[in-house]
């Protein structure tokens, strides 16, 4: 068995729960008076590490005593949260864990039907939402048989007076200044650390519909020391050179995504920094916050970096940025060079991270100290083990491409109530990423994708979900969906290949409108709708997406784009 390891030494990780790690250990650099979370629109609305510790304990007490979260044991009761960005949001994540519950972020783009599916699948016991999503959340609760008493509306408008409002009675539930506290359950051994679930994040894994990924306390604790090893080395170098690095970043990605958990709720506290929270992402506000707060570190996704590279609005906005990283989807070297010209007065080089929800975020990452002109996805992080296998699960020769499998403390517990997916997605403790990679000269290169998942602007789109919806249309006989590259947006977009029922007369616009009505914005058929006579399938009935991808490549090479683009 050929196993690849980091060139850095493994880290002896602490055997504690994630809250003890963040608030009561020497591992995290945030001081008691460090403002760890701040509202970007109103910086007076902030919370320090010391304040957060007390708010977590008081909110956890409310979750336990009023709603029974954690009463049946740790890591069982799921709290689903649909919220725009605000500094109370990460604190609610901590508080859910503090009550021995499981935090599950839901996309703010979800339709009621999509939210219902997550709430039912997770068997959620409590629903949180910001005010603009209350109507949707109440409707989902009704469809799931959950009392409106268990829908709580987040109110984070007034500094130091955050609250949760019960949707049914409109009663405020928290007394953050003097309310009773619940001490979170301490974990002191490795077995329990990985046995207790802290997060349930939804991912499509390598195939199929979205599945709940169970992320343990060990995964959450390991995330920062392992993946921010590059940050530790960078900080040390900056200190030696007399230019101390203080982390400041803008939160603009969703907390339903593992990037929101890792880059906003964990890594900044670990490195002793501050997260400024946008309510929702829009480009003009994002760049203006960069000018106002001068963040030193920013992780984002390729479509946003593309906007930065191309927009004439960007002038001095990113001059203070010292570290810039991209992830969640592939990016080319030429675009990375173009982006870098806009960062740190042309001195900050964009680096790449690579990872998955199932690995609590990043698996590999580029060193912040070294210029990588090959634009790899970086070196293997400490404590992480990789295997590279062929289609028969045999080790490939060194330097040859194969599917990358990941082992180590960042690998999740598995999928929630999905024994078949667990069987198919894990091999001897290693997670099958579905990505085809080559490891050479201490660096990882992702060269292709084996899995079906589509990444639109870093957000996951499951072809099976779109296909299920499409074949429910009365005029559609069969359908298959793949991702095609949109060069103008630097992202994949979903394209549907549709077999119409004879004589139905269904149009591309009709198909697109049907999807628009049933699924959230990022799942729309921006790659077009193509009508075909038959969906290519294997003898066992599996869609041959590689054949469709080959067809799409030929279509892209032709002078005329064959995919009718419906108005979305």
KEGUZA-992857 format. One record per residue (C-alpha): residue number from 1; x negated, y, z negated; residue in one letter. Coordinates in steps of 0.1 Angstrom, whole numbers, plus 5000, padded with zeros to 4 digits. Layout:
% KEGUZA-992857
i | east | north | up | aa
NUM | X | Y | Z | A .
...
***
This chain:
% KEGUZA-992857
i | east | north | up | aa
1 | 5000 | 5000 | 5000 | X .
2 | 4985 | 5033 | 5011 | X .
3 | 4994 | 5062 | 4987 | X .
4 | 4984 | 5098 | 4991 | X .
5 | 4978 | 5120 | 4961 | X .
6 | 4970 | 5157 | 4954 | X .
7 | 4934 | 5169 | 4955 | X .
8 | 4942 | 5186 | 4922 | X .
9 | 4942 | 5168 | 4889 | X .
10 | 4975 | 5154 | 4876 | X .
11 | 4991 | 5174 | 4848 | X .
12 | 5000 | 5159 | 4814 | X .
13 | 5036 | 5171 | 4813 | X .
14 | 5053 | 5178 | 4780 | X .
15 | 5080 | 5153 | 4768 | X .
16 | 5107 | 5179 | 4760 | X .
17 | 5140 | 5191 | 4773 | X .
18 | 5141 | 5220 | 4799 | X .
19 | 5154 | 5246 | 4773 | X .
20 | 5126 | 5238 | 4748 | X .
21 | 5102 | 5240 | 4777 | X .
22 | 5115 | 5274 | 4789 | X .
23 | 5122 | 5291 | 4755 | X .
24 | 5102 | 5274 | 4728 | X .
25 | 5069 | 5262 | 4743 | X .
26 | 5035 | 5276 | 4752 | X .
27 | 5040 | 5263 | 4788 | X .
28 | 5060 | 5293 | 4799 | X .
29 | 5043 | 5327 | 4801 | X .
30 | 5074 | 5349 | 4797 | X .
31 | 5071 | 5368 | 4764 | X .
32 | 5099 | 5374 | 4740 | X .
33 | 5105 | 5409 | 4754 | X .
34 | 5100 | 5400 | 4791 | X .
35 | 5131 | 5409 | 4811 | X .
36 | 5136 | 5376 | 4828 | X .
37 | 5168 | 5384 | 4847 | X .
38 | 5179 | 5418 | 4860 | X .
39 | 5208 | 5431 | 4881 | X .
40 | 5192 | 5447 | 4911 | X .
41 | 5221 | 5471 | 4916 | X .
42 | 5219 | 5482 | 4880 | X .
43 | 5185 | 5475 | 4863 | X .
44 | 5199 | 5485 | 4829 | X .
45 | 5219 | 5453 | 4831 | X .
46 | 5192 | 5429 | 4821 | X .
47 | 5183 | 5402 | 4796 | X .
48 | 5150 | 5394 | 4778 | X .
49 | 5138 | 5359 | 4770 | X .
50 | 5146 | 5364 | 4733 | X .
51 | 5181 | 5377 | 4741 | X .
52 | 5187 | 5349 | 4766 | X .
53 | 5178 | 5322 | 4739 | X .
54 | 5206 | 5336 | 4717 | X .
55 | 5231 | 5340 | 4745 | X .
56 | 5225 | 5305 | 4756 | X .
57 | 5232 | 5291 | 4721 | X .
58 | 5264 | 5312 | 4717 | X .
59 | 5277 | 5303 | 4751 | X .
60 | 5269 | 5266 | 4746 | X .
61 | 5289 | 5267 | 4714 | X .
62 | 5319 | 5280 | 4733 | X .
63 | 5315 | 5253 | 4760 | X .
64 | 5313 | 5226 | 4733 | X .
65 | 5339 | 5237 | 4708 | X .
66 | 5366 | 5250 | 4732 | X .
67 | 5361 | 5227 | 4761 | X .
68 | 5343 | 5196 | 4748 | X .
69 | 5313 | 5199 | 4771 | X .
70 | 5287 | 5175 | 4759 | X .
71 | 5309 | 5160 | 4731 | X .
72 | 5308 | 5126 | 4747 | X .
73 | 5271 | 5126 | 4750 | X .
74 | 5244 | 5144 | 4769 | X .
75 | 5242 | 5146 | 4807 | X .
76 | 5278 | 5135 | 4814 | X .
77 | 5302 | 5165 | 4815 | X .
78 | 5299 | 5185 | 4847 | X .
79 | 5305 | 5223 | 4850 | X .
80 | 5310 | 5235 | 4885 | X .
81 | 5301 | 5271 | 4891 | X .
82 | 5310 | 5293 | 4922 | X .
83 | 5295 | 5327 | 4917 | X .
84 | 5279 | 5356 | 4935 | X .
85 | 5244 | 5366 | 4922 | X .
86 | 5242 | 5382 | 4888 | X .
87 | 5218 | 5380 | 4858 | X .
88 | 5244 | 5360 | 4838 | X .
89 | 5244 | 5332 | 4864 | X .
90 | 5210 | 5316 | 4854 | X .
91 | 5220 | 5320 | 4818 | X .
92 | 5252 | 5300 | 4824 | X .
93 | 5230 | 5273 | 4839 | X .
94 | 5209 | 5272 | 4808 | X .
95 | 5240 | 5274 | 4786 | X .
96 | 5257 | 5244 | 4803 | X .
97 | 5225 | 5224 | 4797 | X .
98 | 5224 | 5237 | 4762 | X .
99 | 5259 | 5222 | 4755 | X .
100 | 5245 | 5189 | 4768 | X .
101 | 5265 | 5194 | 4801 | X .
102 | 5255 | 5192 | 4837 | X .
103 | 5254 | 5223 | 4859 | X .
104 | 5267 | 5220 | 4894 | X .
105 | 5265 | 5251 | 4917 | X .
106 | 5291 | 5253 | 4945 | X .
107 | 5286 | 5273 | 4977 | X .
108 | 5303 | 5307 | 4977 | X .
109 | 5311 | 5300 | 5014 | X .
110 | 5333 | 5269 | 5005 | X .
111 | 5369 | 5267 | 5016 | X .
112 | 5393 | 5254 | 4990 | X .
113 | 5391 | 5220 | 5006 | X .
114 | 5353 | 5218 | 5003 | X .
115 | 5354 | 5230 | 4967 | X .
116 | 5381 | 5204 | 4959 | X .
117 | 5358 | 5177 | 4973 | X .
118 | 5329 | 5187 | 4951 | X .
119 | 5350 | 5191 | 4919 | X .
120 | 5366 | 5157 | 4924 | X .
121 | 5334 | 5140 | 4933 | X .
122 | 5317 | 5154 | 4903 | X .
123 | 5347 | 5148 | 4880 | X .
124 | 5342 | 5183 | 4867 | X .
125 | 5355 | 5192 | 4833 | X .
126 | 5351 | 5230 | 4835 | X .
127 | 5351 | 5255 | 4864 | X .
128 | 5333 | 5289 | 4863 | X .
129 | 5336 | 5316 | 4890 | X .
130 | 5329 | 5352 | 4896 | X .
131 | 5360 | 5374 | 4900 | X .
132 | 5361 | 5374 | 4938 | X .
133 | 5363 | 5336 | 4938 | X .
134 | 5390 | 5332 | 4911 | X .
135 | 5419 | 5326 | 4935 | X .
136 | 5400 | 5299 | 4954 | X .
137 | 5388 | 5283 | 4922 | X .
138 | 5423 | 5282 | 4906 | X .
139 | 5438 | 5267 | 4938 | X .
140 | 5410 | 5240 | 4938 | X .
141 | 5417 | 5233 | 4900 | X .
142 | 5454 | 5229 | 4908 | X .
143 | 5447 | 5204 | 4935 | X .
144 | 5424 | 5185 | 4912 | X .
145 | 5448 | 5184 | 4883 | X .
146 | 5426 | 5207 | 4862 | X .
147 | 5444 | 5231 | 4838 | X .
148 | 5440 | 5268 | 4846 | X .
149 | 5428 | 5271 | 4810 | X .
150 | 5396 | 5254 | 4822 | X .
151 | 5389 | 5281 | 4849 | X .
152 | 5366 | 5308 | 4834 | X .
153 | 5359 | 5340 | 4852 | X .
154 | 5324 | 5355 | 4848 | X .
155 | 5322 | 5391 | 4837 | X .
156 | 5287 | 5404 | 4838 | X .
157 | 5294 | 5441 | 4846 | X .
158 | 5286 | 5457 | 4812 | X .
159 | 5250 | 5454 | 4799 | X .
160 | 5248 | 5434 | 4767 | X .
161 | 5285 | 5427 | 4768 | X .
162 | 5287 | 5398 | 4792 | X .
163 | 5318 | 5375 | 4788 | X .
164 | 5338 | 5347 | 4802 | X .
165 | 5375 | 5354 | 4808 | X .
166 | 5400 | 5325 | 4806 | X .
167 | 5419 | 5327 | 4839 | X .
168 | 5453 | 5316 | 4823 | X .
169 | 5454 | 5340 | 4793 | X .
170 | 5429 | 5367 | 4804 | X .
171 | 5413 | 5363 | 4770 | X .
172 | 5376 | 5369 | 4766 | X .
173 | 5359 | 5339 | 4750 | X .
174 | 5324 | 5349 | 4741 | X .
175 | 5311 | 5369 | 4711 | X .
176 | 5275 | 5372 | 4722 | X .
177 | 5265 | 5397 | 4694 | X .
178 | 5276 | 5377 | 4664 | X .
179 | 5293 | 5345 | 4675 | X .
180 | 5284 | 5310 | 4663 | X .
181 | 5255 | 5292 | 4679 | X .
182 | 5250 | 5256 | 4690 | X .
183 | 5214 | 5243 | 4688 | X .
184 | 5207 | 5224 | 4719 | X .
185 | 5198 | 5187 | 4717 | X .
186 | 5160 | 5183 | 4716 | X .
187 | 5144 | 5156 | 4738 | X .
188 | 5111 | 5142 | 4726 | X .
189 | 5103 | 5112 | 4747 | X .
190 | 5098 | 5105 | 4784 | X .
191 | 5125 | 5078 | 4787 | X .
192 | 5153 | 5101 | 4775 | X .
193 | 5138 | 5131 | 4794 | X .
194 | 5145 | 5113 | 4827 | X .
195 | 5177 | 5096 | 4815 | X .
196 | 5196 | 5128 | 4808 | X .
197 | 5210 | 5147 | 4838 | X .
198 | 5208 | 5185 | 4838 | X .
199 | 5219 | 5194 | 4873 | X .
200 | 5241 | 5180 | 4899 | X .
201 | 5233 | 5196 | 4932 | X .
202 | 5249 | 5186 | 4965 | X .
203 | 5229 | 5175 | 4994 | X .
204 | 5234 | 5153 | 5025 | X .
205 | 5202 | 5135 | 5019 | X .
206 | 5191 | 5117 | 5051 | X .
207 | 5226 | 5109 | 5064 | X .
208 | 5263 | 5112 | 5058 | X .
209 | 5286 | 5135 | 5038 | X .
210 | 5273 | 5157 | 5009 | X .
211 | 5263 | 5137 | 4979 | X .
212 | 5256 | 5148 | 4943 | X .
213 | 5219 | 5146 | 4935 | X .
214 | 5213 | 5139 | 4898 | X .
215 | 5184 | 5160 | 4886 | X .
216 | 5170 | 5151 | 4851 | X .
217 | 5154 | 5171 | 4824 | X .
218 | 5121 | 5155 | 4835 | X .
219 | 5126 | 5168 | 4870 | X .
220 | 5134 | 5203 | 4858 | X .
221 | 5104 | 5204 | 4835 | X .
222 | 5080 | 5190 | 4861 | X .
223 | 5092 | 5214 | 4888 | X .
224 | 5072 | 5245 | 4877 | X .
225 | 5039 | 5230 | 4864 | X .
226 | 5036 | 5208 | 4895 | X .
227 | 5049 | 5230 | 4922 | X .
228 | 5036 | 5263 | 4907 | X .
229 | 5001 | 5249 | 4904 | X .
230 | 4992 | 5271 | 4933 | X .
231 | 5006 | 5301 | 4914 | X .
232 | 4985 | 5292 | 4883 | X .
233 | 4953 | 5292 | 4904 | X .
234 | 4963 | 5324 | 4922 | X .
235 | 4969 | 5342 | 4888 | X .
236 | 4935 | 5330 | 4875 | X .
237 | 4918 | 5344 | 4906 | X .
238 | 4936 | 5377 | 4904 | X .
239 | 4926 | 5380 | 4867 | X .
240 | 4890 | 5373 | 4875 | X .
241 | 4890 | 5400 | 4902 | X .
242 | 4906 | 5425 | 4878 | X .
243 | 4939 | 5427 | 4896 | X .
244 | 4964 | 5409 | 4873 | X .
245 | 4994 | 5393 | 4890 | X .
246 | 5028 | 5400 | 4875 | X .
247 | 5056 | 5381 | 4892 | X .
248 | 5086 | 5400 | 4904 | X .
249 | 5110 | 5386 | 4929 | X .
250 | 5144 | 5393 | 4945 | X .
251 | 5171 | 5365 | 4941 | X .
252 | 5191 | 5363 | 4973 | X .
253 | 5195 | 5325 | 4979 | X .
254 | 5224 | 5306 | 4963 | X .
255 | 5223 | 5288 | 4930 | X .
256 | 5241 | 5259 | 4947 | X .
257 | 5208 | 5254 | 4965 | X .
258 | 5178 | 5239 | 4947 | X .
259 | 5157 | 5270 | 4958 | X .
260 | 5180 | 5291 | 4936 | X .
261 | 5174 | 5268 | 4906 | X .
262 | 5136 | 5265 | 4911 | X .
263 | 5126 | 5299 | 4924 | X .
264 | 5150 | 5321 | 4902 | X .
265 | 5158 | 5302 | 4871 | X .
266 | 5126 | 5282 | 4864 | X .
267 | 5094 | 5294 | 4882 | X .
268 | 5096 | 5331 | 4872 | X .
269 | 5100 | 5322 | 4835 | X .
270 | 5072 | 5298 | 4838 | X .
271 | 5049 | 5324 | 4854 | X .
272 | 5061 | 5351 | 4830 | X .
273 | 5080 | 5372 | 4856 | X .
274 | 5113 | 5389 | 4864 | X .
275 | 5141 | 5380 | 4888 | X .
276 | 5161 | 5408 | 4903 | X .
277 | 5196 | 5395 | 4913 | X .
278 | 5214 | 5406 | 4944 | X .
279 | 5252 | 5402 | 4943 | X .
280 | 5251 | 5389 | 4979 | X .
281 | 5226 | 5390 | 5006 | X .
282 | 5226 | 5416 | 5033 | X .
283 | 5195 | 5426 | 5052 | X .
284 | 5196 | 5464 | 5046 | X .
285 | 5201 | 5460 | 5008 | X .
286 | 5175 | 5433 | 5006 | X .
287 | 5148 | 5454 | 5022 | X .
288 | 5158 | 5485 | 5002 | X .
289 | 5155 | 5465 | 4969 | X .
290 | 5120 | 5456 | 4981 | X .
291 | 5111 | 5492 | 4985 | X .
292 | 5127 | 5501 | 4951 | X .
293 | 5113 | 5473 | 4929 | X .
294 | 5081 | 5464 | 4948 | X .
295 | 5084 | 5426 | 4942 | X .
296 | 5050 | 5408 | 4942 | X .
297 | 5064 | 5374 | 4953 | X .
298 | 5091 | 5364 | 4977 | X .
299 | 5103 | 5330 | 4988 | X .
300 | 5128 | 5330 | 5016 | X .
301 | 5140 | 5311 | 5047 | X .
302 | 5129 | 5314 | 5084 | X .
303 | 5159 | 5334 | 5096 | X .
304 | 5153 | 5361 | 5070 | X .
305 | 5116 | 5363 | 5077 | X .
306 | 5125 | 5366 | 5114 | X .
307 | 5147 | 5396 | 5106 | X .
308 | 5118 | 5412 | 5088 | X .
309 | 5094 | 5405 | 5117 | X .
310 | 5118 | 5420 | 5143 | X .
311 | 5137 | 5448 | 5126 | X .
312 | 5126 | 5484 | 5133 | X .
313 | 5141 | 5492 | 5099 | X .
314 | 5112 | 5476 | 5082 | X .
315 | 5084 | 5501 | 5075 | X .
316 | 5067 | 5502 | 5041 | X .
317 | 5093 | 5480 | 5024 | X .
318 | 5070 | 5450 | 5018 | X .
319 | 5037 | 5468 | 5013 | X .
320 | 5035 | 5457 | 4977 | X .
321 | 5043 | 5420 | 4984 | X .
322 | 5013 | 5399 | 4975 | X .
323 | 5027 | 5364 | 4979 | X .
324 | 5052 | 5354 | 5006 | X .
325 | 5064 | 5318 | 5012 | X .
326 | 5089 | 5302 | 5035 | X .
327 | 5107 | 5269 | 5032 | X .
328 | 5140 | 5250 | 5036 | X .
329 | 5135 | 5248 | 5074 | X .
330 | 5106 | 5247 | 5099 | X .
331 | 5088 | 5278 | 5111 | X .
332 | 5062 | 5282 | 5139 | X .
333 | 5028 | 5296 | 5135 | X .
334 | 5033 | 5325 | 5159 | X .
335 | 5064 | 5337 | 5140 | X .
336 | 5045 | 5334 | 5107 | X .
337 | 5017 | 5356 | 5121 | X .
338 | 5042 | 5382 | 5133 | X .
339 | 5059 | 5382 | 5098 | X .
340 | 5026 | 5386 | 5081 | X .
341 | 5019 | 5419 | 5099 | X .
342 | 5048 | 5434 | 5080 | X .
343 | 5037 | 5421 | 5045 | X .
344 | 5012 | 5438 | 5022 | X .
345 | 5001 | 5462 | 5048 | X .
346 | 4992 | 5433 | 5070 | X .
347 | 4970 | 5416 | 5043 | X .
348 | 4996 | 5391 | 5029 | X .
349 | 4998 | 5358 | 5048 | X .
350 | 5030 | 5339 | 5049 | X .
351 | 5026 | 5304 | 5035 | X .
352 | 5049 | 5273 | 5037 | X .
353 | 5065 | 5250 | 5011 | X .
354 | 5082 | 5217 | 5020 | X .
355 | 5106 | 5198 | 4998 | X .
356 | 5142 | 5186 | 4993 | X .
357 | 5170 | 5187 | 4968 | X .
358 | 5162 | 5152 | 4959 | X .
359 | 5126 | 5162 | 4949 | X .
360 | 5138 | 5192 | 4928 | X .
361 | 5125 | 5215 | 4954 | X .
362 | 5089 | 5215 | 4967 | X .
363 | 5067 | 5185 | 4974 | X .
364 | 5038 | 5203 | 4991 | X .
365 | 5028 | 5239 | 4994 | X .
366 | 5002 | 5261 | 5009 | X .
367 | 4975 | 5274 | 4986 | X .
368 | 4981 | 5311 | 4979 | X .
369 | 4943 | 5317 | 4979 | X .
370 | 4934 | 5301 | 5012 | X .
371 | 4943 | 5312 | 5048 | X .
372 | 4957 | 5281 | 5067 | X .
373 | 4955 | 5289 | 5104 | X .
374 | 4971 | 5255 | 5112 | X .
375 | 5002 | 5266 | 5093 | X .
376 | 5007 | 5232 | 5076 | X .
377 | 5033 | 5228 | 5048 | X .
378 | 5003 | 5226 | 5025 | X .
379 | 4987 | 5201 | 5002 | X .
380 | 5003 | 5176 | 4979 | X .
381 | 5012 | 5189 | 4945 | X .
382 | 4998 | 5174 | 4913 | X .
383 | 5016 | 5143 | 4899 | X .
384 | 5032 | 5138 | 4934 | X .
385 | 5026 | 5106 | 4954 | X .
386 | 5033 | 5102 | 4991 | X .
387 | 5037 | 5072 | 5014 | X .
388 | 5039 | 5074 | 5052 | X .
389 | 5057 | 5044 | 5068 | X .
390 | 5068 | 5032 | 5102 | X .
391 | 5103 | 5020 | 5111 | X .
392 | 5095 | 4986 | 5095 | X .
393 | 5084 | 5002 | 5062 | X .
394 | 5048 | 4994 | 5069 | X .
395 | 5020 | 5019 | 5061 | X .
396 | 5009 | 5038 | 5092 | X .
397 | 4972 | 5044 | 5099 | X .
398 | 4957 | 5075 | 5083 | X .
399 | 4964 | 5105 | 5105 | X .
400 | 4993 | 5089 | 5123 | X .
401 | 5030 | 5100 | 5121 | X .
402 | 5056 | 5082 | 5100 | X .
403 | 5085 | 5088 | 5076 | X .
404 | 5073 | 5105 | 5044 | X .
405 | 5084 | 5089 | 5011 | X .
406 | 5079 | 5107 | 4978 | X .
407 | 5073 | 5095 | 4943 | X .
408 | 5066 | 5112 | 4910 | X .
409 | 5083 | 5132 | 4882 | X .
410 | 5100 | 5156 | 4906 | X .
411 | 5120 | 5127 | 4923 | X .
412 | 5157 | 5128 | 4912 | X .
413 | 5175 | 5101 | 4893 | X .
414 | 5195 | 5092 | 4924 | X .
415 | 5229 | 5100 | 4939 | X .
416 | 5260 | 5104 | 4918 | X .
417 | 5283 | 5074 | 4923 | X .
418 | 5267 | 5064 | 4956 | X .
419 | 5251 | 5029 | 4951 | X .
420 | 5248 | 5023 | 4988 | X .
421 | 5231 | 5057 | 4994 | X .
422 | 5207 | 5049 | 4966 | X .
423 | 5199 | 5016 | 4981 | X .
424 | 5192 | 5031 | 5015 | X .
425 | 5174 | 5062 | 5003 | X .
426 | 5149 | 5048 | 4978 | X .
427 | 5122 | 5022 | 4982 | X .
428 | 5103 | 5010 | 4951 | X .
429 | 5108 | 5043 | 4933 | X .
430 | 5099 | 5064 | 4964 | X .
431 | 5125 | 5087 | 4980 | X .
432 | 5128 | 5085 | 5018 | X .
433 | 5128 | 5121 | 5029 | X .
434 | 5138 | 5114 | 5065 | X .
435 | 5110 | 5138 | 5077 | X .
436 | 5083 | 5125 | 5100 | X .
437 | 5049 | 5138 | 5089 | X .
438 | 5012 | 5135 | 5094 | X .
439 | 4987 | 5138 | 5065 | X .
440 | 4952 | 5149 | 5075 | X .
441 | 4924 | 5169 | 5060 | X .
442 | 4943 | 5172 | 5027 | X .
443 | 4973 | 5189 | 5044 | X .
444 | 5007 | 5177 | 5054 | X .
445 | 5023 | 5185 | 5087 | X .
446 | 5060 | 5178 | 5094 | X .
447 | 5064 | 5170 | 5130 | X .
448 | 5099 | 5157 | 5135 | X .
449 | 5131 | 5147 | 5116 | X .
450 | 5144 | 5112 | 5113 | X .
451 | 5174 | 5123 | 5092 | X .
452 | 5206 | 5136 | 5107 | X .
453 | 5209 | 5167 | 5085 | X .
454 | 5211 | 5201 | 5102 | X .
455 | 5195 | 5231 | 5085 | X .
456 | 5213 | 5264 | 5095 | X .
457 | 5194 | 5293 | 5079 | X .
458 | 5182 | 5269 | 5052 | X .
459 | 5217 | 5257 | 5044 | X .
460 | 5226 | 5221 | 5049 | X .
461 | 5251 | 5210 | 5075 | X .
462 | 5261 | 5173 | 5076 | X .
463 | 5270 | 5161 | 5111 | X .
464 | 5293 | 5134 | 5096 | X .
465 | 5314 | 5161 | 5079 | X .
466 | 5319 | 5180 | 5112 | X .
467 | 5326 | 5147 | 5130 | X .
468 | 5352 | 5137 | 5105 | X .
469 | 5370 | 5169 | 5110 | X .
470 | 5367 | 5169 | 5148 | X .
471 | 5381 | 5134 | 5153 | X .
472 | 5411 | 5144 | 5132 | X .
473 | 5421 | 5169 | 5159 | X .
474 | 5451 | 5154 | 5179 | X .
475 | 5434 | 5162 | 5212 | X .
476 | 5400 | 5147 | 5204 | X .
477 | 5392 | 5111 | 5209 | X .
478 | 5356 | 5110 | 5196 | X .
479 | 5329 | 5134 | 5187 | X .
480 | 5292 | 5136 | 5177 | X .
481 | 5273 | 5166 | 5163 | X .
482 | 5235 | 5173 | 5164 | X .
483 | 5214 | 5203 | 5155 | X .
484 | 5199 | 5224 | 5184 | X .
485 | 5173 | 5251 | 5180 | X .
486 | 5184 | 5287 | 5184 | X .
487 | 5152 | 5306 | 5191 | X .
488 | 5167 | 5340 | 5187 | X .
489 | 5177 | 5332 | 5151 | X .
490 | 5148 | 5309 | 5143 | X .
491 | 5172 | 5282 | 5130 | X .
492 | 5191 | 5251 | 5139 | X .
493 | 5227 | 5254 | 5148 | X .
494 | 5254 | 5227 | 5151 | X .
495 | 5264 | 5215 | 5186 | X .
496 | 5294 | 5192 | 5192 | X .
497 | 5296 | 5167 | 5220 | X .
498 | 5333 | 5160 | 5223 | X .
499 | 5354 | 5133 | 5241 | X .
500 | 5388 | 5148 | 5248 | X .
501 | 5419 | 5126 | 5250 | X .
502 | 5430 | 5122 | 5286 | X .
503 | 5452 | 5150 | 5298 | X .
504 | 5449 | 5169 | 5265 | X .
505 | 5435 | 5201 | 5281 | X .
506 | 5416 | 5210 | 5249 | X .
507 | 5391 | 5238 | 5253 | X .
508 | 5358 | 5247 | 5236 | X .
509 | 5374 | 5277 | 5220 | X .
510 | 5402 | 5255 | 5206 | X .
511 | 5377 | 5231 | 5191 | X .
512 | 5356 | 5260 | 5176 | X .
513 | 5387 | 5275 | 5161 | X .
514 | 5397 | 5242 | 5146 | X .
515 | 5363 | 5240 | 5128 | X .
516 | 5365 | 5276 | 5118 | X .
517 | 5398 | 5270 | 5100 | X .
518 | 5385 | 5239 | 5082 | X .
519 | 5349 | 5245 | 5072 | X .
520 | 5327 | 5273 | 5058 | X .
521 | 5308 | 5298 | 5079 | X .
522 | 5274 | 5281 | 5081 | X .
523 | 5290 | 5249 | 5095 | X .
524 | 5304 | 5265 | 5126 | X .
525 | 5296 | 5252 | 5161 | X .
526 | 5272 | 5280 | 5170 | X .
527 | 5253 | 5256 | 5193 | X .
528 | 5284 | 5252 | 5215 | X .
529 | 5309 | 5225 | 5225 | X .
530 | 5301 | 5201 | 5253 | X .
531 | 5327 | 5177 | 5267 | X .
532 | 5314 | 5142 | 5276 | X .
533 | 5329 | 5110 | 5287 | X .
534 | 5316 | 5088 | 5259 | X .
535 | 5296 | 5093 | 5227 | X .
536 | 5264 | 5071 | 5229 | X .
537 | 5265 | 5044 | 5202 | X .
538 | 5245 | 5014 | 5192 | X .
539 | 5261 | 4979 | 5193 | X .
540 | 5269 | 4983 | 5156 | X .
541 | 5287 | 5015 | 5164 | X .
542 | 5262 | 5040 | 5151 | X .
543 | 5259 | 5073 | 5170 | X .
544 | 5226 | 5074 | 5189 | X .
545 | 5217 | 5110 | 5180 | X .
546 | 5183 | 5106 | 5196 | X .
547 | 5200 | 5102 | 5230 | X .
548 | 5220 | 5134 | 5224 | X .
549 | 5189 | 5152 | 5213 | X .
550 | 5171 | 5141 | 5245 | X .
551 | 5201 | 5154 | 5265 | X .
552 | 5200 | 5187 | 5246 | X .
553 | 5163 | 5191 | 5253 | X .
554 | 5170 | 5186 | 5291 | X .
555 | 5199 | 5211 | 5288 | X .
556 | 5177 | 5236 | 5271 | X .
557 | 5151 | 5233 | 5299 | X .
558 | 5177 | 5239 | 5326 | X .
559 | 5183 | 5274 | 5339 | X .
560 | 5219 | 5274 | 5329 | X .
561 | 5230 | 5268 | 5293 | X .
562 | 5257 | 5241 | 5297 | X .
563 | 5272 | 5245 | 5262 | X .
564 | 5303 | 5268 | 5262 | X .
565 | 5299 | 5293 | 5234 | X .
566 | 5333 | 5299 | 5218 | X .
567 | 5338 | 5330 | 5199 | X .
568 | 5332 | 5324 | 5162 | X .
***
